[in-house]
C-alpha cells in the first residue's frame, strides 16, 4: 500500500513523533545529569568517581539494550502490517533476553574497582566508584525492561506516555539525590552510594508505571498473556537483530568511555572537565536520538506497507531536520561556554578556574561534533528501520575503534595535544561513521520487497 505525502507532511509527522521522543531522551538523560550536577556540588573526587562508575555501568547497559532497541523496527514494521501477534512476540522475547543478559553480567560489578585500576585510574577514585556499581548492578534488570517498553510504545507512536513517565523520573531522582547524597531530612549522607540507590528506586518506579500503562492502554496486543511461554523463533530473531545493535552502540559508547580512561591518565581536573562537556554534548545528542528514533519508526512503518517512495522521502526529511538541530546546538555551545560549564561546578571549588579553562577548549570540539554525531545516529537509525543491523555494526567498529580511538590516542599523547587531542579522535570516528552509514542507506536498494 502506497500513500503520497508532501515533504511538509513528512516533516510534520516526523516532528510529531520526534519531539516527544527527543523530550523523553532529554528527560531520561536529565536523570543522569542530576546525578552529575549534584555530585559536582558535593565534591570533585566524588564527581570523578561518578563519571567513571556511570560510564562503566552505561557501557554494559548499552550493549545489552540492543535487544530493547530491536523492538522499534520489529514492532513498527509489524504495526504497518497490522500484525498484533508479532508485536506481542517481539516485545515479550526482548524482555526475556534483557533479563537473562542482565543476570549473566552482574558478577562483573563485583570486580569493578579492580578493573578500573587496571585501566590506569587512581585507586582512591576507583574505590569510591565500587559502592555505586555494587548497587547499580541491581538496577540493570528494571532499566533494561524499561528500555523495552519505551521502544514498544515509541514504535506504536505512543510517545507522550514515555515522555510523561521520564519527566516523573527526573523529579523523583532529583528529590532522592538531594536526600541521599547530602543526607538531608535526617537521612544518612551517602555521597556516591546515595546516587546509586536513587537510580535503582527510579528505574523500578518507571518499570511499574510502564507495565501498568501497557496492560491498560494496549489490550489488543495482550502483552502479558503467557509471559513465561518460550517463543524460540522470535527469540532468535530478536537476538540476531539485538546483538549487532548492541555491539554498534557499544562501539560508539566505548569510544567515549575509552576517552574518559585516557582523561583519567591526565588528571582529576581534566577528567572532571571532560565529564562536564560530555554531559552538555549528550544533552544535544538526546534530541538527535529522538529524531533518529522517529526515522526508524517512519522507515519501518513504510517498509511494512511496502511503500518505498514514502520511505525515501521521509528519510530525507529526517536528515534535513537533523542538520538543523545540529546547527542550533553548535551555536549555543559557541555562545555560552563558561556559563554552561559553570553550572556543574560549585562556586567555591578550588579547581573551578582550571576546570573552566580545560572545558572551554573542549566545548569548541563539542560544537564541531554536532553535525557528525547527529548525522551518524540518524543514518544508523534509518538503516535499522530496514532491519539492516549487521553491516552497520562493522562500519561502527571500523569508524570508532580502528580510526577514532587510535586517532585520539595519537593526537592526545603522541602529539602531546592532551585533552583536545583525544576529542579530535571523536571527530575522526564520528565523521567516518556518518559518511559510511549514510552512503550505505542511500546507495543500497530498499529491503521492502523482502
C-alpha positions as CSV (number, residue, x, y, z in Angstrom):
1,X,0.0,0.0,0.0
2,X,1.4,3.4,-1.0
3,X,0.5,6.9,0.0
4,X,1.7,10.1,-1.5
5,X,2.9,12.7,1.1
6,X,4.5,16.1,0.6
7,X,7.8,17.0,2.3
8,X,5.9,19.3,4.6
9,X,3.5,16.4,5.7
10,X,6.6,14.2,6.3
11,X,8.2,16.9,8.4
12,X,5.0,17.5,10.4
13,X,4.6,13.8,11.1
14,X,8.3,13.3,11.9
15,X,8.3,16.2,14.4
16,X,5.1,15.0,16.0
17,X,6.9,11.7,16.7
18,X,10.4,13.0,17.1
19,X,9.8,15.9,19.5
20,X,8.2,13.9,22.3
21,X,10.9,11.2,21.8
22,X,13.6,13.9,22.0
23,X,11.9,15.3,25.1
24,X,11.8,11.8,26.7
25,X,15.5,11.3,25.8
26,X,16.5,14.6,27.3
27,X,14.4,13.9,30.4
28,X,16.0,10.4,30.7
29,X,19.4,12.0,30.4
30,X,18.4,14.6,32.9
31,X,18.1,11.8,35.4
32,X,21.8,11.1,35.0
33,X,22.7,14.7,34.6
34,X,21.1,15.4,38.0
35,X,23.5,12.9,39.5
36,X,26.4,14.7,37.9
37,X,25.3,18.2,38.8
38,X,24.7,17.3,42.5
39,X,27.8,15.3,42.7
40,X,29.8,18.2,41.3
41,X,28.5,20.3,44.1
42,X,29.3,17.6,46.6
43,X,33.0,17.2,45.7
44,X,35.4,16.9,42.8
45,X,36.8,13.5,43.7
46,X,33.2,12.2,44.0
47,X,32.3,13.7,40.6
48,X,35.3,11.9,39.0
49,X,34.2,8.7,40.7
50,X,30.7,9.1,39.4
51,X,31.9,9.8,35.9
52,X,33.9,6.6,35.9
53,X,31.2,4.5,37.6
54,X,28.3,5.7,35.5
55,X,30.4,5.2,32.4
56,X,31.2,1.6,33.5
57,X,27.5,0.9,34.1
58,X,26.3,2.5,30.9
59,X,28.7,0.7,28.6
60,X,27.2,-2.6,29.9
61,X,23.7,-1.3,29.7
62,X,24.0,0.0,26.1
63,X,25.4,-3.4,25.0
64,X,22.5,-5.3,26.5
65,X,19.9,-2.7,25.4
66,X,20.4,-3.8,21.8
67,X,17.5,-6.3,22.4
68,X,15.3,-3.4,23.5
69,X,16.3,-1.3,20.6
70,X,15.5,-4.2,18.2
71,X,11.8,-3.8,19.3
72,X,11.5,-0.5,17.5
73,X,11.9,-1.7,13.9
74,X,10.3,-5.1,14.5
75,X,7.2,-3.6,16.1
76,X,7.0,-0.6,13.7
77,X,7.1,-3.0,10.7
78,X,4.5,-5.3,12.3
79,X,2.3,-2.3,13.1
80,X,2.4,-1.2,9.5
81,X,1.2,-4.7,8.5
82,X,-1.5,-4.7,11.3
83,X,0.2,-7.8,12.8
84,X,-0.5,-7.6,16.6
85,X,0.8,-11.2,17.1
86,X,4.3,-10.2,16.0
87,X,4.1,-7.1,18.1
88,X,3.5,-9.2,21.2
89,X,6.0,-11.9,20.4
90,X,8.9,-9.4,19.7
91,X,8.2,-7.4,22.8
92,X,8.0,-10.4,25.1
93,X,11.2,-12.1,23.8
94,X,13.0,-8.8,24.1
95,X,12.1,-8.8,27.8
96,X,13.3,-12.4,28.1
97,X,16.7,-11.6,26.6
98,X,17.1,-8.4,28.6
99,X,16.5,-10.2,31.9
100,X,18.7,-13.1,31.1
101,X,21.6,-11.0,29.9
102,X,21.4,-8.6,32.9
103,X,21.6,-11.6,35.3
104,X,24.5,-13.0,33.4
105,X,26.7,-9.9,33.6
106,X,26.1,-9.0,37.2
107,X,29.3,-10.7,38.6
108,X,31.3,-8.1,36.6
109,X,30.2,-5.4,39.1
110,X,32.0,-7.2,41.9
111,X,35.3,-6.5,40.3
112,X,34.7,-3.0,39.1
113,X,37.3,-1.2,41.2
114,X,40.0,-3.7,40.2
115,X,39.0,-3.3,36.5
116,X,39.2,0.5,36.8
117,X,42.6,0.4,38.5
118,X,43.9,-2.0,35.7
119,X,42.7,0.6,33.2
120,X,45.0,3.2,34.9
121,X,42.6,5.0,37.1
122,X,43.6,6.4,40.5
123,X,42.9,3.8,43.2
124,X,41.1,6.1,45.6
125,X,38.7,7.2,42.8
126,X,38.1,3.6,41.7
127,X,37.4,2.7,45.4
128,X,34.7,5.3,45.5
129,X,33.2,4.0,42.3
130,X,32.8,0.4,43.6
131,X,29.8,1.0,46.1
132,X,27.9,2.8,43.3
133,X,28.4,-0.1,40.9
134,X,27.5,-2.7,43.5
135,X,24.1,-1.2,43.8
136,X,23.7,-0.1,40.2
137,X,24.2,-3.7,39.1
138,X,20.8,-4.5,40.5
139,X,19.3,-1.6,38.5
140,X,20.2,-3.4,35.2
141,X,17.2,-5.6,35.1
142,X,14.5,-2.9,35.6
143,X,16.4,-0.4,33.4
144,X,16.6,-2.9,30.5
145,X,12.9,-3.8,30.8
146,X,12.0,-0.1,30.9
147,X,14.0,0.3,27.6
148,X,12.0,-2.5,26.1
149,X,8.7,-0.8,27.0
150,X,9.9,2.6,25.8
151,X,10.8,1.0,22.4
152,X,7.4,-0.7,22.3
153,X,5.4,2.5,23.0
154,X,7.6,4.5,20.6
155,X,7.1,2.0,17.8
156,X,3.4,2.3,18.3
157,X,3.7,6.1,18.1
158,X,2.6,6.4,21.7
159,X,5.4,8.8,22.5
160,X,3.7,11.0,25.1
161,X,3.4,8.4,27.8
162,X,7.2,7.8,27.5
163,X,7.8,11.5,27.9
164,X,5.5,11.8,31.0
165,X,6.9,8.8,32.8
166,X,10.5,10.0,32.3
167,X,9.7,13.5,33.4
168,X,8.3,11.9,36.6
169,X,11.5,10.0,36.9
170,X,13.5,13.3,36.8
171,X,11.5,14.8,39.6
172,X,11.8,11.7,41.7
173,X,15.5,11.3,41.1
174,X,16.2,14.9,42.0
175,X,14.4,14.6,45.3
176,X,16.1,11.3,46.2
177,X,19.5,12.6,45.3
178,X,19.0,15.7,47.4
179,X,18.1,13.4,50.3
180,X,20.6,10.6,49.9
181,X,23.7,12.3,48.6
182,X,23.8,15.1,51.0
183,X,22.0,13.5,54.0
184,X,19.0,15.9,54.1
185,X,15.8,15.4,56.1
186,X,17.5,13.2,58.6
187,X,18.8,10.6,56.0
188,X,22.4,9.4,56.2
189,X,24.9,11.3,54.0
190,X,25.8,8.6,51.4
191,X,27.5,10.6,48.6
192,X,28.2,8.4,45.5
193,X,26.3,5.5,47.1
194,X,23.2,7.6,47.6
195,X,23.2,8.4,43.9
196,X,23.2,4.7,43.0
197,X,20.3,3.9,45.5
198,X,18.3,6.8,44.0
199,X,18.8,5.4,40.5
200,X,17.7,1.9,41.5
201,X,14.5,3.3,43.0
202,X,13.7,5.5,40.0
203,X,14.2,2.7,37.4
204,X,12.0,0.4,39.4
205,X,9.2,3.0,39.7
206,X,9.4,3.7,35.9
207,X,9.0,-0.1,35.2
208,X,5.9,-0.3,37.4
209,X,4.3,2.7,35.7
210,X,5.0,1.5,32.1
211,X,3.8,-2.1,32.9
212,X,0.5,-0.8,34.3
213,X,0.0,1.6,31.3
214,X,0.8,-1.2,28.8
215,X,-1.7,-3.5,30.3
216,X,-4.5,-0.8,30.3
217,X,-3.8,1.0,27.1
218,X,-2.9,-1.7,24.6
219,X,-5.1,-4.7,25.4
220,X,-5.2,-5.6,21.7
221,X,-1.6,-6.7,21.9
222,X,-2.2,-8.8,25.0
223,X,1.5,-8.4,26.1
224,X,1.2,-10.3,29.3
225,X,-0.5,-13.4,28.0
226,X,1.6,-16.5,28.8
227,X,4.7,-14.4,29.7
228,X,6.8,-17.4,30.6
229,X,6.0,-19.3,27.4
230,X,9.1,-19.7,25.2
231,X,8.9,-18.5,21.6
232,X,12.2,-19.7,20.2
233,X,11.7,-18.4,16.7
234,X,11.1,-14.8,17.7
235,X,13.8,-15.2,20.5
236,X,16.3,-16.0,17.7
237,X,15.0,-13.1,15.6
238,X,15.4,-10.5,18.4
239,X,18.8,-12.0,19.3
240,X,20.0,-11.7,15.7
241,X,19.0,-8.1,15.4
242,X,19.8,-7.1,19.0
243,X,23.4,-8.3,19.2
244,X,24.6,-6.2,16.2
245,X,22.6,-3.2,17.6
246,X,24.2,-3.6,21.0
247,X,27.7,-4.0,19.6
248,X,27.2,-1.0,17.3
249,X,26.1,1.1,20.3
250,X,29.0,-0.3,22.4
251,X,31.4,0.8,19.7
252,X,30.4,4.4,20.0
253,X,29.9,4.5,23.7
254,X,33.1,2.5,24.2
255,X,35.0,5.3,22.3
256,X,33.7,7.9,24.7
257,X,34.5,5.7,27.8
258,X,38.0,5.0,26.4
259,X,38.4,8.7,26.2
260,X,37.3,9.0,29.9
261,X,40.0,6.5,30.8
262,X,42.6,8.5,28.9
263,X,41.4,11.7,30.6
264,X,42.0,10.0,33.9
265,X,45.6,9.5,32.9
266,X,46.0,13.2,32.6
267,X,44.4,14.2,35.9
268,X,41.3,14.6,38.0
269,X,40.6,18.2,36.8
270,X,40.8,17.1,33.2
271,X,38.6,14.1,33.8
272,X,36.0,16.3,35.5
273,X,36.1,18.9,32.7
274,X,35.7,16.1,30.1
275,X,32.8,14.7,32.0
276,X,31.0,18.1,32.2
277,X,31.5,18.8,28.4
278,X,30.4,15.3,27.6
279,X,27.2,15.9,29.6
280,X,26.5,19.0,27.5
281,X,27.2,17.1,24.3
282,X,25.0,14.3,25.4
283,X,22.0,16.7,26.0
284,X,22.2,17.9,22.4
285,X,22.7,14.3,21.3
286,X,19.4,13.3,23.0
287,X,17.5,15.4,20.6
288,X,19.2,13.7,17.7
289,X,18.3,10.3,19.2
290,X,14.7,11.2,19.5
291,X,14.7,12.4,15.9
292,X,16.5,9.3,14.7
293,X,14.0,7.0,16.5
294,X,11.2,8.8,14.7
295,X,13.2,8.0,11.5
296,X,13.4,4.3,12.4
297,X,9.6,4.2,13.1
298,X,8.8,6.0,9.9
299,X,11.0,3.8,7.7
300,X,9.9,0.6,9.4
301,X,6.2,1.5,9.0
302,X,6.7,2.4,5.3
303,X,8.6,-0.9,4.9
304,X,5.7,-2.8,6.4
305,X,3.3,-1.1,3.9
306,X,5.7,-1.7,1.0
307,X,5.9,2.0,0.2
308,X,9.5,2.7,-1.0
309,X,8.8,6.2,-2.3
310,X,7.3,7.3,1.0
311,X,10.3,5.7,2.8
312,X,12.9,7.6,0.9
313,X,11.1,10.9,1.1
314,X,10.6,10.6,4.8
315,X,14.2,9.7,5.4
316,X,15.4,12.8,3.6
317,X,13.2,14.9,5.8
318,X,14.8,13.3,8.9
319,X,18.3,14.1,7.6
320,X,17.5,17.8,7.0
321,X,15.9,18.2,10.4
322,X,19.0,16.6,12.0
323,X,21.3,19.1,10.3
324,X,19.1,22.0,11.6
325,X,19.2,20.7,15.2
326,X,23.0,20.3,14.9
327,X,23.4,23.9,13.8
328,X,21.3,25.1,16.8
329,X,23.2,23.1,19.4
330,X,26.6,24.2,17.9
331,X,25.6,27.9,18.1
332,X,24.6,27.5,21.8
333,X,27.9,25.9,22.7
334,X,29.9,28.6,21.0
335,X,27.9,31.5,22.5
336,X,27.8,30.5,26.2
337,X,30.7,28.1,27.0
338,X,31.6,29.4,30.5
339,X,28.0,29.7,31.7
340,X,27.2,26.1,30.6
341,X,30.3,24.5,32.2
342,X,30.0,26.6,35.3
343,X,26.6,25.1,36.1
344,X,28.3,21.8,37.0
345,X,30.9,23.3,39.4
346,X,30.4,24.6,42.9
347,X,31.4,28.4,43.1
348,X,33.9,27.7,45.9
349,X,35.5,24.7,44.3
350,X,39.3,25.4,44.4
351,X,39.9,23.9,41.0
352,X,37.0,25.7,39.4
353,X,39.1,28.0,37.2
354,X,41.2,25.1,35.9
355,X,38.2,23.0,35.1
356,X,36.6,26.0,33.3
357,X,39.7,26.6,31.2
358,X,40.0,23.0,30.1
359,X,36.3,22.7,29.5
360,X,36.3,25.9,27.5
361,X,38.6,24.3,24.9
362,X,36.8,21.0,24.8
363,X,33.4,22.6,24.2
364,X,34.8,24.0,20.9
365,X,35.3,20.5,19.7
366,X,31.8,19.6,21.0
367,X,30.4,22.3,18.8
368,X,32.1,20.9,15.8
369,X,31.0,17.4,16.6
370,X,27.3,18.2,16.4
371,X,26.9,17.5,12.7
372,X,28.8,14.3,12.5
373,X,27.4,12.9,15.8
374,X,23.8,13.7,14.7
375,X,24.4,12.5,11.1
376,X,25.8,9.1,12.1
377,X,22.9,8.3,14.6
378,X,20.3,9.3,12.0
379,X,21.9,7.2,9.3
380,X,22.2,4.3,11.6
381,X,18.6,4.5,12.7
382,X,17.4,4.7,9.1
383,X,19.3,1.5,8.4
384,X,17.6,-0.1,11.4
385,X,14.3,0.8,10.0
386,X,15.2,-1.5,7.1
387,X,16.2,-4.2,9.6
388,X,19.8,-3.7,8.4
389,X,22.0,-4.1,11.5
390,X,24.9,-6.4,10.7
391,X,26.9,-4.3,8.3
392,X,26.4,-1.1,10.3
393,X,27.9,-2.9,13.2
394,X,31.1,-3.5,11.3
395,X,31.1,0.1,10.0
396,X,30.8,1.4,13.6
397,X,33.6,-0.8,14.8
398,X,35.8,0.4,11.9
399,X,35.0,4.1,12.5
400,X,35.3,4.2,16.3
401,X,37.9,1.6,17.2
402,X,40.1,1.3,14.1
403,X,40.1,5.0,13.4
404,X,38.6,7.1,16.2
405,X,40.3,5.7,19.3
406,X,43.8,5.4,17.8
407,X,43.5,8.9,16.4
408,X,42.5,10.2,19.9
409,X,45.5,8.5,21.5
410,X,47.9,9.7,18.8
411,X,46.7,13.3,18.9
412,X,46.4,13.3,22.7
413,X,49.6,11.6,23.8
414,X,52.0,11.1,20.8
415,X,51.5,14.6,19.5
416,X,51.0,15.8,23.1
417,X,47.9,17.8,22.5
418,X,46.3,16.4,25.7
419,X,42.6,16.5,26.2
420,X,41.8,18.4,22.9
421,X,43.7,15.7,21.0
422,X,41.5,13.0,22.5
423,X,38.5,14.9,21.4
424,X,40.0,15.2,17.9
425,X,39.7,11.4,17.8
426,X,35.9,11.8,18.4
427,X,35.7,13.9,15.3
428,X,37.6,11.4,13.2
429,X,35.5,8.4,14.3
430,X,32.1,10.1,14.2
431,X,32.7,11.6,10.7
432,X,33.7,8.3,9.2
433,X,30.6,6.6,10.7
434,X,28.4,9.4,9.3
435,X,29.8,9.1,5.8
436,X,29.9,5.3,5.5
437,X,26.4,4.7,7.0
438,X,24.8,7.5,5.0
439,X,26.3,6.0,1.9
440,X,25.0,2.6,2.7
441,X,21.5,3.8,3.3
442,X,21.1,5.9,0.2
443,X,23.1,3.6,-2.2
444,X,21.5,0.3,-1.4
445,X,18.2,-0.8,-2.9
446,X,15.3,-0.8,-0.4
447,X,14.6,-4.0,1.5
448,X,10.9,-3.5,1.2
449,X,10.5,-6.4,-1.2
450,X,11.9,-8.9,1.4
